Amino acid sequence: MKRLLLLACVLSCAMAQYYTKFEWSACNKTANPALRVVSANLEPMPVRHPGTVSFSVDANLNRVVQGNLKGKVNILRTVAGIRLPVRCYIYNGILVGSCEYQNICSQMQSAVPFVPMNWLVWVHLMLTHGQNVTCPLTIPEGNYNVESKSADIDLINSSFSWLTSGNFDIDMSVTDDIGEVGCYSIKLSLQPK
């Protein structure tokens, strides 16, 4: 009995490992997507919250992105070795989780009061490059580079409290009125302090 209990404890500890590095990769369905991410980073990993995260991204748009942005997100969450999909939820009228987003721009505008960061990356990119952040978006082609910005995050005291810990494998694809903007897979971990 003691051996069985010891084996269960060892297996439980082994399966409770968090990702130690932010990972991303392209899953583009077309040979020449509009968005090419050159580099991206999120630290610390795992993300400990409440706390501060640092992020950077260097990306190129090889064409104008315009009109209605649609997205599809699939999230798998692993906690204590158990891997389950995160379903699509509606919270205060906004979609959260593994959903098909029919209008990302208006969805993000609606989410601003509920997002647990002090600002959003996409708003920062738009403002940095002098773009209007009203919907529908028009994002000019060019290089978009954010070097080591910080944001405060507090998932415990937010509408996202049910996602406070675990490893997350996220596949997301975005299209606009012209075609595919990009498709990326990311891996990250969240851990409450």
C-alpha positions in Angstrom: 0.0 0.0 0.0 2.8 2.4 0.9 4.5 1.7 -2.5 1.3 2.4 -4.3 0.9 5.7 -2.5 4.5 6.6 -3.1 4.2 5.8 -6.8 1.0 7.9 -7.0 2.8 10.9 -5.4 5.8 10.6 -7.7 3.6 10.4 -10.8 1.5 13.3 -9.6 4.6 15.5 -9.1 6.0 14.5 -12.4 2.8 15.4 -14.2 2.5 18.8 -12.5 5.4 20.3 -14.4 4.9 23.8 -15.8 6.3 25.0 -19.1 9.5 26.9 -18.4 9.7 28.7 -21.7 7.1 30.4 -23.9 6.9 28.6 -27.2 5.3 29.5 -30.5 5.2 28.2 -34.0 3.5 29.0 -37.3 0.8 26.7 -38.5 0.0 28.6 -41.6 -2.4 27.0 -44.1 -1.1 29.2 -46.9 2.4 29.5 -48.2 2.4 33.3 -47.8 0.3 34.5 -44.8 -0.1 38.2 -44.2 1.5 38.0 -40.7 4.9 36.5 -40.1 6.1 36.5 -36.5 9.9 36.8 -36.4 10.2 36.4 -32.7 8.0 36.5 -29.6 8.6 36.1 -25.9 6.7 36.2 -22.7 8.3 36.1 -19.2 8.4 34.8 -16.6 7.4 31.3 -17.5 5.3 30.1 -15.9 3.4 33.4 -15.6 2.9 33.9 -11.9 -0.1 36.1 -11.0 -1.0 38.5 -9.7 2.2 40.0 -11.0 4.0 41.5 -13.9 4.7 40.0 -17.2 7.2 41.1 -19.8 6.6 40.5 -23.5 8.2 41.3 -26.8 7.2 40.6 -30.4 8.7 41.3 -33.8 6.3 40.7 -36.7 6.0 41.6 -40.3 2.8 42.3 -42.2 3.4 41.7 -45.9 0.0 43.2 -46.9 -2.6 45.5 -45.5 -4.9 43.8 -43.1 -8.4 45.2 -43.4 -12.0 44.7 -42.7 -13.6 42.3 -40.4 -11.1 40.1 -38.6 -12.4 36.6 -37.8 -10.6 34.1 -35.6 -10.7 30.5 -34.4 -9.1 29.6 -31.1 -8.7 26.1 -29.7 -7.3 25.8 -26.1 -6.1 22.6 -24.4 -5.4 23.0 -20.6 -3.3 20.5 -18.7 -3.6 20.4 -14.9 -2.0 17.6 -12.8 -1.4 15.6 -16.0 -5.0 15.7 -17.1 -5.4 17.4 -20.5 -8.8 18.7 -21.4 -10.2 21.2 -24.0 -11.3 24.6 -22.7 -14.8 25.1 -24.1 -16.2 28.4 -25.4 -17.9 30.6 -22.7 -19.9 33.8 -22.8 -19.0 36.2 -20.0 -20.7 39.6 -19.8 -21.7 39.2 -23.5 -18.2 38.4 -24.7 -16.8 35.1 -25.9 -13.9 33.6 -23.9 -12.0 30.4 -24.6 -12.1 28.0 -27.6 -14.4 29.9 -29.8 -15.0 31.0 -33.3 -14.8 34.8 -33.1 -16.8 36.5 -35.9 -15.5 40.0 -35.2 -12.3 40.1 -33.2 -12.1 43.9 -33.3 -15.4 44.6 -31.6 -14.8 41.6 -29.3 -11.6 43.1 -28.1 -13.2 46.5 -27.6 -16.0 44.9 -25.5 -13.4 42.9 -23.5 -11.3 45.9 -22.5 -13.0 46.4 -19.1 -12.7 42.7 -18.3 -9.1 42.0 -19.5 -6.8 41.5 -16.5 -3.9 43.5 -18.0 -3.3 47.2 -17.7 -3.5 47.5 -21.5 -3.7 45.3 -24.6 -0.9 44.5 -27.0 -2.9 45.2 -30.1 -4.0 48.6 -28.9 -0.3 49.4 -28.1 0.7 48.4 -31.6 -1.9 50.5 -33.3 -1.2 53.5 -31.2 2.6 53.1 -31.6 2.1 53.2 -35.4 -0.4 56.0 -35.4 -3.3 53.9 -36.4 -7.0 54.4 -35.6 -8.2 51.6 -33.3 -11.8 51.8 -34.3 -13.6 48.9 -36.1 -13.2 47.7 -38.8 -9.4 47.8 -38.6 -7.1 48.8 -41.3 -3.5 47.8 -40.4 -0.8 48.8 -43.0 1.9 46.5 -44.1 5.2 46.9 -42.4 7.3 45.8 -39.4 5.7 45.8 -36.0 8.2 45.6 -33.2 7.5 45.8 -29.4 10.6 45.4 -27.3 10.3 44.2 -23.7 7.1 45.9 -22.6 5.6 45.1 -19.2 2.0 44.6 -18.1 0.4 43.8 -14.7 -1.8 40.7 -14.7 -4.3 39.5 -12.1 -6.3 36.5 -13.2 -7.4 35.5 -9.7 -9.6 38.6 -9.2 -11.0 38.7 -12.7 -13.5 37.0 -15.0 -10.7 34.6 -16.0 -10.2 33.2 -12.5 -11.2 29.7 -13.7 -8.0 29.7 -15.9 -5.6 30.5 -13.1 -3.3 27.6 -13.4 -2.0 24.9 -15.8 -0.3 24.5 -19.1 -2.1 25.9 -22.1 -1.6 24.8 -25.7 -3.4 27.3 -27.9 -4.0 27.2 -31.6 -5.3 30.3 -33.2 -6.0 31.4 -36.8 -7.1 34.8 -38.0 -8.6 35.8 -41.4 -9.7 39.2 -42.8 -11.8 40.2 -45.8 -8.8 39.2 -48.1 -7.8 35.9 -46.6 -5.6 34.3 -44.0 -3.7 36.7 -41.8 -1.9 34.1 -39.8 -2.1 30.9 -37.8 0.0 30.2 -34.7 0.4 27.7 -31.9 1.6 28.8 -28.5 2.4 27.1 -25.3 2.4 28.9 -21.9 1.8 28.2 -18.3 -0.1 30.1 -15.6 0.5 29.7 -11.9 -1.0 31.6 -9.0 1.4 33.1 -6.4 
